[in-house]
């Protein structure tokens, strides 16, 4: 019995001597996943990706600006079956030379993020303008967005679906609300 206890103590001591603290890891880049990036895409772009590729595994998503318009490039893990997919912010499928291959559906209101008639979506706005809209009317549903230019200054006119509770906003491109 003493021999078994002695062996147990010897093995436990040896194992405790092998323990080391976990090394500290410093992350040098963001921890974005393709799923998180997909969720941040405009609803029309998400719908087009699902329509074109179903549940294919996304490898990478990148956003470029071509002539003032947002262009999304979606790369898939199985590139042999799913070549890169190029999409405009309205959900139009583009060829690799950025010409329209399949146009987006013509909704009068684009989800709850802006007007399809004016061509401007919340995703196209400067981040300062989006923050001002969310601060001024956090629960309001956007009806229309339009861009105005006056003497070199850029403004965004925002109207809501319920104008009685949420009056329209006029916001400078730097996010400052015009009274």
Secondary structure, 3 states (H helix, E strand, C coil): CHHHHHHHHHHHHHHHHHCCCCCCCCCCCCCCCHHHHHHCCCHHHHHHHHHHHCCCCEEEEEEEEECCEEEEEEEECCCCCCCCEEEECCCCEECCCCCEEECCCCCCECCCECECCCCCCHHHCCHHHHHHHHHHCCCCCEEEEEEEEECCEEEEEEEECCCCCCCCEEEECCCCECC
